[in-house]
Every structure is written in C-alpha cells, then in structure tokens.
Amino acid sequence: MDRDILIIGGGIAGAAAGAALASLGSVALWEAEDAFGYHATGRSAALFEESYGAASVVALNRASRAAHEAGGWLGPRGLMLVGCAGEEATFERDLNVMGLRETDVETARGMVPILSDAVTRVAVDAEAFDIDTDRMLQSCLATIRAAGEIATGRRVDRIAPVSGGWSVGAGAAEITAREVVIAAGPWADSVAALAGLAPLGLGPLRRSMARIAAPGGHDVAGWPMLLGVDEAWYAKPDAGALIVSPAEEVPSAPMDAFADDMTLAEGLDRYQRAVTVTVTRPLSTWAGLRTFAPDRSLVIGPAARPGLWWFAGQGGYGFQTAPAASALLADLMAGRPPALDPQTVAALDPGRFA
C-alpha cells in the first residue's frame, strides 16, 4: 500500500479528519480543486455557536470547544437575535431553542446603533465566537504533511478494491490505501458510487451572501453577529464591512455555486427592515453549498464495504464540529471506545440509513 489512509476531499472536513488520523498511520489527502478549502470551507460564516444545530450537532459543538480554544482559533464576536413587530411567536421559539438571554431594545442599540424602530425584541449570547478558519485549516494541513502527503488537482474518477485495501485514481494519478475516507462534501455520494456504495441522499443546499459597506460609516468591528428570527437573514462584521445573507436553503447540484440576485435582494430587504441605514449596491456577492444528510445530522462511520468510511453531511456546521467529529472518526477507525456518548454516536452512524 502507498498509504495507510487516503482522504478524499480537502475542505475542513477532510483536513480535520487527516489531522486526527495522522497518529494512526501514513495519510494522503486528495482535493479535486487547485486549492484546499475552495468550496464551502472558504465561504463559511465562520461562527462558533454551541446551540446551533440538531441535538447531535450541539453535542459535537460542545465537545469541540476545548480544541478550538487550545488551537487559538476563536475570537470574540457575540450573537444578537433580532425580532421585528409581528415576529413575536417565532422570536419566543428561537429564544428558547437557542438558550439566549433577552435584553431590552435600547440596550441592544447601544451595541448596534442602527437597529430600527421595527425591532421589538432582542436577545443576545456573548458565548458566540469568530473562528479563524484559515488558521484552523492550515494547522490541519500542516499536521497531515508531517504524516504523509497532501495534493490538489486530484479529481477522483475511479475506486476499486485491491488486496488489502483500495486503489483510487484521478486522471493519471493513482494511489493505493488500506482505508479510504469519503469527505467530499457535495460530491460525497457521487464519490461513494465509484466504490459501489449506495447514496445516502446527501443534499447540497445553496446559500447566497453579499458584502456591503459598513452602515453609515460605523465601526462595526465590535458588533455581534445579527440573526433574524427563524434564520431568515444574518449579518456579520467582516474586515470593516458586513456580510449579509438571506440564509436560504435552495437545493443544488454539486457545483461551484454562485449567488442568486433575486434571493439576495429578498434577504437584504428582510435585513433592511431591522436597520435604519439604507442598503445600496453590494461590494461583492458569492454563494456556497451546505450539504446535509436527510435528518440534518453528520454522517461519521464505516461504510457498507470494508475499508471505506463516511465523513460527510457537515451542513453549515463543518468548522465548529470539526475537532470532535474528526476525533470520533479516529476513535472508530482505531477501534477505540468513542469519547462521545453512545446516543450521539448512534445519531451520526451511517448505518441509520440502512
């Protein structure tokens, strides 16, 4: 075998998996694009919020926090849930589900001075943090380099069993590995099909984003991330500007996603209702794909054929769950009892789709 473990997919999922598996043997990480983290990883909102996601996701978030702190990947940000007139019932639901602390609107305006008179309810969470996504990705890649190899431009087009493992090809490149991890994001089902696996029904969902100038010339660096009720929009400070998203979830084929202008306009209009400064032309726009399993839990564990492993369905939680998710994968591949509780492990097991 050329390597003990091959990981297909060079976003944060594959990179974190490779870093966690480096202690188990020699690792190779193959990425189809010309750069690591090109797709969803490079277009993330980059927020760590423990209460965000399904129960299994929240468990991964909580189990990941210590590693994020130890890596120095978290920075102060905070989260502010904003409810406008007529949204009271949805605000109450979000307040309870997310475990936020309600505050009065005038106090909130002291934090974000552009909140409009339409805003009637506000809740905050100081325990939400920016994630230094590039630093985290590069740290994982460095760990893999020390235990093996990383390569870009390797779009896998064939996977076949060989004695003691698998042969994987990408054009003229060929590699054999004892075990193969499928961490290919929106392409995970199609990569798995090359190895004869049935699809899990992983669904890529488009999310569009617009970068706008700092409203009214304000210094937004210390503002929290703003979140509309029912996640109808969000706005997050970024390098002196704001990133605003309609937070849509539109099914998409696996692709290099691009923003939908009409969807962006609708999202900006929802954001506009909550603020006093008129939105003008965006500075830039883009989109990413967030890939979910049908039950919106991650898929981590052995596939139906020996030597193949799923590490997919990260949805919008890839960065914040990566430390605990990759540690679980390493525990399973090493035959160790997982550090996570059995209920969470079962909720993530690919066998739930059998």
N, C-alpha and C positions, 0 to 999 in steps of 0.2 A: 504493500500500500504506500502511495506517495505521502498521505497524511492520515492521521487518526480520525480527524473530524473535518468535514467540509461544511461551511455555512453558505447558503445561497441567499443573497440579499444584504446589501451594505448600508441600510439605514440604521437608526439607533437600535432597532430590534436585533439585527444581525451582529452589529458591532458589540452590543452589550452581551449577547449570547457568546460571542467569541472570546470576550474578555473573561467571562465566568467559566468557560470551558477550557481555558488555556492551561489550567492546572491538571487537566485530565489527559493531556497528550498534545501532539502537534496539531495545529489548527490552520486551515486555509479559509479565507473569507473572499467570496467572489461577488462582485457587484456588476450589474449589467451596464449601467451608465458610465460616463467618463469621470465621475466624481462620486465620492461617498456622500450619503445624505442628500441626494439630489431632489427626491420627491417629497413625501410628507415630512420627513425629518427636517429638511431645510425650509419648511414653510409652516412650522409649528407656532402656535400662540405662546409656547414656552412658559406655561404657568404650572406651578405645583400647588394643587388644592386637594387636600386629603379626602374631602367629602364628595368629590366629583366622580360619578360613575355608578355602575351597579355594585351590589354588595361585594362581589369577588374582586372588582376593580379597587374599591375602597380598601379592602384588606391588603392588596398589593401596594397601594399608595402608602398606607401606614407602615408596612414592612420595609418600604424603600427609603423612608425619610432619613434614617441614620446614615445610610450610604451616601445620599445626596449631601448631607451636611458634612460628612467626612471628606467627600471629594471637593468641597468648596464650591459646589455648583449652584447653590441657592443665594438669592439676594432679596432684600425687602421689596414688597410690592403692595400686598393687601388686595382685597376684593370688596366691591360695593354692589349689592343688588339694588336695582332701581325699579320702582313700581310707579306707574302713572295712574291717573284717575280712570276708574273702570277696570283696573287690573288687580283689585284687592284680593280676590279669591285666589288667583294664581300666585300672587305675592306670598300669601299665607302658606300655601303649599310649599313653595320653594324655600321659604324661611325655615320651615320645619324639617324638610328633607335635607337641606344643606347645613342645618345646625348653626345658622348665623345669628348675630346679635343685632336687634333692631335699634336704630338711633333716630333722632328727630331730623327733619329735613334741613333745618338751619345749621345744625352741627355738620351735616353732610356737605352743605355748601361751603363751610369753612375748609373742607378738604378738597372739594371740586367746585369752584365758584361759578361754573357755567350751568349748573342744574336749573332747569326751567320751572315755571310755576305749575306745569302739568304734573310734576313729580310730587306724589303724596305720601309714599312710603319708601324707606331706605333701610337697608341692613348691611352690616359690614363684617368682615373677617380679616383680622390682622395676620392670621396664620396662613396666608397665601403668598407664594414667593415666585419671583422670576427664576427661571432655570437658564444657566449659561450653557445653552445647547451645544455650541461649537466646542467649548472646552470639554464638555462631557463626552462628545463623540470622539474628539481627538485623543482623549485619555484612553478610551476603549480600544481605539485603533492601535495605539502605542503598545498596549498590553498584548494584542494579538501579534504584532510584528515580532515581539520578543519570543513568542512561542511558535511562530510559523511564518505565514505569508498573507498579504492582502493584495488583491488585484482588482482593477476596474476594467470596463470594456469586456466583461465576460458574461454575455447573454446566453444562458444555458439553453441548449436545444436538444439535448439527449441525456437520458439517465438510464443505465442498465445494470442489472445485478452481475457481479463477478464473484469469484471465490473469495469469501471473507469480507465482502463489502460491496461497494458500488463504484461504477465508472461513470463519470459525469463529463460531458463535453460542451464546449461553447465555441463554435466555429472550429478553428484549427487547434484550440487549446483542449487538453484532456487531462483529467486527474482521477486517481482512484483514492477512495477513502473508506475506512471501516464503517463510519456512520455519517449521515448527511442530515443537516438541519435545514428545513424549509422556512426561511424567514423573509420571503419575497414580497411582503405587503400585498398590494392589489393583485399581484401576479402569483400569489401562493397557490391558488387552486390550479392554475394552468401549469405551473412548475411541477406540482404533485402529479398531475395527469401524465407527465412524461415518464414518471416512475411507476405508472399503473395504479395510482391511488384514485379513489373516488373523490369528487369535490365535496367540500364541507359546506358550500353555499356562502362563502365569504363574499361580502358585498361592498365594493368601493363606493363611497358617497362623497360627492364634491362639496367643498366649502370655499367660498369666494372671500377675498379680502381687499380692502382699499387702504392705502396710506394717505392720510390727509395732514395738512399743516396744523401745527399746534393752534387750537381755537383761540382767537382773539389775541394771539401773541403771548399767551400764558406760558409759564414754565411748567410743563406737565410732568417733569421727571419724578416728582414725589406723589403724583396722583395714583390712586388704586386702579386696578382694572375695573371697568364698569360693565355690569351684566344686566341686560333686560330680563324681565320675568319670562319664564318658560324658554330661556335661552334664545329669545327672538333676535338678539343682537348682542355684540360686545364691542368694547373699545378699550384698547390697551396702549399705554405710553410706550414709545419705542424710539430711542435716539432723537429726542426732541420733537417728535411728531406723534400722531395717533394712528394705530391700526384699528380700523373699524370693519366688522364682519357682520353680515346678515345671519351667520351661523346656520346656513341652510344645509340640508342633507339630501342631495339630489343623486339618485343612482347614476353611476357612470361605468363605462368600460374602463379597464386598466389603461391609463394613458398619462401623458404629460398634461395635466389639467390646466385649464385657463378660466379666468373669471367670466361669469355671465353678467353683462352690463345691466340688464333689467333686474336681475336678482340683487345686484349690488345697490341699484337705485332704491329698491324697496327697503333693503336693510338700512341704508343711510337715512331714509325717511323715518323709519322707526327710531333710530338713534336721534334724529333731529328733533323729534317731539320731546325728548328728555333734556335738551340743552338749549341754551339761548343764542349760541353763535351759529350763523348760517353756514352750511357746508357748501363749499364751491368745488371746483374741479379737483379730483383726487390727484395726488402726486404720482401714484403708481397703483396698479392693480395686479392681482395674481390669484391663484387658487391651488388647492391641494386636495388629495384624496385621503379620506379616513376610512379604513377598511374594517368592517365589523363582521363577526360571526352572527348567525341569526338571533342568538339570545344576548348579544352585546357583551359577552364575556370573552376574554382572551382564550386562545387555543394553545395549550402548552402540554406536550407529552408525546408518547410514542404513536407512530402511525400504524396502519394495518399491516405493513410489511416490515420485517426485522431490519434494523439499521437505519430506518427513516424516522425523523422526528418533526413534529409540527411546532412552530413558534410564530404564531400568526394571529390576526384579528385584534391588533392593538388599538384599533379605532383612533380616538383622539387622546389616548392615554399612554402612548408609547414612551415618552421621556419619563413621566412621573412614575410609571410602574417598572421601568427597565431594570433597576437593581434587584428587586425581589423576584420579578418574573424570570430573569436570567439565572438567578440563584436557584429557583425551583427547577429549571431545566437542567442545571448542573447536578442537582441532587438526584433527579430521576435518572439521568444518564449514568451517574456513578453508582446507582443502586443504593443510595443513602436514604434514610427516612427524611422526608421533606421538613424544612423548618416551619413552613406554613401549616395551618390547621387542616385536618382532613376534609372538612366541608368545602373550604376554598379550593383545595387541590382537586376535589371531585368536580367542582363547578368549572374548572379550567381544562379538565381532561378531554382530549379529542374523542374518547370512547363514548361520550354523551351523545354523539351524533350517529352511533352505530345502529 
